[in-house]
Amino acid sequence: MGAFSGDGAGCSARLLKKYGATVLGGLHLKMPDSVCDSKLLKKSKEEKIEIIRRAEEKIERAVLQIRSGKYPQNGLGFFPHLVGLLGQRLWFYGKTRSYSDKLKINKGRCVGCGVCESICPMKNLTIENQIATPHGKCTMCYRCISECPQQAITLVGKEVVEQYRLENFIS
């Protein structure tokens, strides 16, 4: 996800191994950024379509490799782990740690519909007195911000710049 990408395949593989899975391969995909309350990370619709097209091609190549018994190893080695550790987890940890209590609800826009509450994987949001209320457990997944029909939730920016779904870019 744009500026926040790192060694996601490696992190996932290590977590899966911890719970007994056998990991045969890993694949990194660049996808359009989901941050929708900052103009800094926005790309044009054409750029997003191109990013998705390249990801689809990479997936197709990986499927052919797997069918022939070769598993992609993106992000599973020592170097990607080191880069992800130093370049993302340690660097961004200090930068983003304080965001968990920075989720902002525009009370003038929020209608208490409950969409955010129903999709938050951390159960961070609840509807109290007809207004979404955060509880300091945000992991910056941006689901609530991207899905809020009233554009009432922000984290990094002050207003929602753009909301989109993958379906908006695939014809």
C-alpha positions as CSV (number, residue, x, y, z in Angstrom):
1,M,0.0,0.0,0.0
2,G,2.1,2.9,-1.3
3,A,4.3,4.4,1.4
4,F,3.3,1.8,3.9
5,S,4.4,-1.3,1.9
6,G,7.1,-3.4,3.3
7,D,7.7,-7.1,3.8
8,G,4.1,-8.1,4.1
9,A,4.7,-11.5,2.6
10,G,7.4,-12.2,5.1
11,C,5.4,-10.9,8.1
12,S,2.4,-13.1,7.0
13,A,4.7,-16.1,6.5
14,R,6.2,-15.8,9.9
15,L,2.8,-15.4,11.5
16,L,1.4,-18.4,9.6
17,K,4.5,-20.5,10.6
18,K,4.0,-19.6,14.2
19,Y,0.6,-21.3,14.0
20,G,1.9,-24.4,12.3
21,A,1.4,-23.6,8.6
22,T,3.9,-24.7,6.0
23,V,4.7,-21.7,3.8
24,L,5.9,-22.6,0.3
25,G,6.1,-19.1,-1.2
26,G,5.3,-15.5,-1.0
27,L,4.3,-12.8,-3.4
28,H,4.4,-9.0,-3.1
29,L,1.9,-7.0,-5.0
30,K,1.8,-3.2,-5.4
31,M,-1.8,-2.0,-5.1
32,P,-3.4,1.5,-5.1
33,D,-3.1,3.2,-1.8
34,S,-6.2,3.1,0.4
35,V,-5.5,6.3,2.3
36,C,-8.4,8.5,1.3
37,D,-7.9,11.6,3.6
38,S,-4.6,12.8,2.3
39,K,-4.0,14.3,-1.2
40,L,-0.3,13.4,-0.9
41,L,-0.8,9.7,-1.8
42,K,-3.5,10.1,-4.5
43,K,-2.9,8.9,-8.0
44,S,-5.1,9.4,-11.1
45,K,-7.7,6.8,-12.1
46,E,-5.4,5.8,-15.0
47,E,-2.4,5.3,-12.7
48,K,-4.5,3.1,-10.4
49,I,-5.8,1.0,-13.3
50,E,-2.2,0.5,-14.4
51,I,-1.1,-0.6,-10.9
52,I,-4.0,-3.1,-10.8
53,R,-3.1,-4.4,-14.3
54,R,0.5,-5.0,-13.3
55,A,-0.6,-6.8,-10.1
56,E,-2.9,-9.0,-12.2
57,E,0.0,-9.9,-14.6
58,K,2.2,-10.7,-11.6
59,I,-0.4,-13.0,-10.2
60,E,-0.9,-14.8,-13.5
61,R,2.9,-15.3,-13.7
62,A,3.0,-16.6,-10.1
63,V,0.1,-19.0,-10.9
64,L,2.1,-20.4,-13.9
65,Q,5.2,-20.8,-11.7
66,I,3.2,-22.6,-8.9
67,R,1.6,-25.0,-11.5
68,S,5.1,-25.9,-12.6
69,G,6.2,-26.6,-9.0
70,K,8.2,-23.3,-8.5
71,Y,6.9,-21.1,-5.7
72,P,7.6,-17.3,-5.8
73,Q,9.8,-16.3,-2.8
74,N,9.0,-12.5,-2.7
75,G,9.7,-11.1,0.7
76,L,10.6,-14.4,2.4
77,G,14.4,-14.0,2.6
78,F,16.7,-12.3,5.1
79,F,17.1,-9.0,3.1
80,P,13.4,-8.2,2.7
81,H,13.0,-9.0,6.3
82,L,15.7,-6.6,7.3
83,V,14.5,-3.9,5.0
84,G,10.9,-4.3,6.3
85,L,12.1,-4.3,9.9
86,L,14.3,-1.2,9.6
87,G,12.6,0.6,6.9
88,Q,9.0,0.1,7.9
89,R,8.2,-1.5,11.2
90,L,10.8,0.3,13.4
91,W,10.6,3.6,11.4
92,F,6.9,3.9,11.1
93,Y,6.1,2.4,14.5
94,G,7.2,5.5,16.2
95,K,5.4,7.7,13.6
96,T,2.1,5.8,13.6
97,R,1.9,4.6,17.2
98,S,0.1,7.8,18.2
99,Y,-2.5,7.5,15.4
100,S,-4.5,4.8,17.3
101,D,-6.2,7.6,19.3
102,K,-6.3,10.2,16.5
103,L,-9.4,8.9,14.6
104,K,-11.6,11.9,14.1
105,I,-15.4,11.8,13.8
106,N,-17.1,14.9,12.2
107,K,-20.2,15.0,14.4
108,G,-21.9,17.3,12.0
109,R,-21.7,14.7,9.3
110,C,-22.0,11.4,11.2
111,V,-25.6,10.1,11.2
112,G,-24.9,7.0,13.4
113,C,-25.6,4.5,10.5
114,G,-23.2,1.9,12.0
115,V,-21.3,1.0,8.8
116,C,-18.0,1.9,10.5
117,E,-18.8,-0.2,13.6
118,S,-19.8,-3.2,11.5
119,I,-16.6,-3.3,9.4
120,C,-13.9,-2.3,11.9
121,P,-11.7,-5.4,12.5
122,M,-10.5,-4.0,15.8
123,K,-14.0,-3.3,17.2
124,N,-12.6,0.2,17.7
125,L,-15.8,2.1,16.8
126,T,-19.2,2.0,18.5
127,I,-22.3,4.0,18.0
128,E,-23.0,6.1,21.1
129,N,-25.8,8.7,21.2
130,Q,-26.2,8.3,17.4
131,I,-22.5,9.2,16.7
132,A,-19.5,6.9,15.9
133,T,-17.1,6.9,18.9
134,P,-13.5,5.6,18.6
135,H,-11.8,3.7,21.4
136,G,-8.1,4.1,20.8
137,K,-7.5,0.8,19.0
138,C,-7.1,2.0,15.4
139,T,-4.6,0.1,13.2
140,M,-4.9,2.5,10.2
141,C,-6.7,0.0,8.0
142,Y,-8.9,2.8,6.6
143,R,-11.9,0.6,6.2
144,C,-14.2,3.0,8.2
145,I,-12.9,6.0,6.4
146,S,-13.2,4.5,2.9
147,E,-16.7,3.1,3.6
148,C,-18.4,5.9,5.6
149,P,-21.3,7.0,3.4
150,Q,-21.2,10.5,5.0
151,Q,-17.4,10.9,4.8
152,A,-17.5,11.7,8.5
153,I,-14.3,9.9,9.6
154,T,-10.7,11.0,9.1
155,L,-7.3,10.0,10.5
156,V,-4.4,11.7,8.7
157,G,-6.1,14.5,6.9
158,K,-8.9,16.9,7.9
159,E,-11.4,15.7,5.2
160,V,-12.0,12.8,2.9
161,V,-10.4,13.5,-0.4
162,E,-11.6,10.5,-2.3
163,Q,-13.3,7.2,-1.6
164,Y,-13.0,4.3,-4.0
165,R,-13.4,0.6,-4.5
166,L,-11.5,-1.7,-6.8
167,E,-14.7,-2.2,-8.8
168,N,-14.6,1.5,-9.7
169,F,-11.4,1.0,-11.7
170,I,-12.0,-2.3,-13.4
171,S,-14.2,-2.3,-16.4
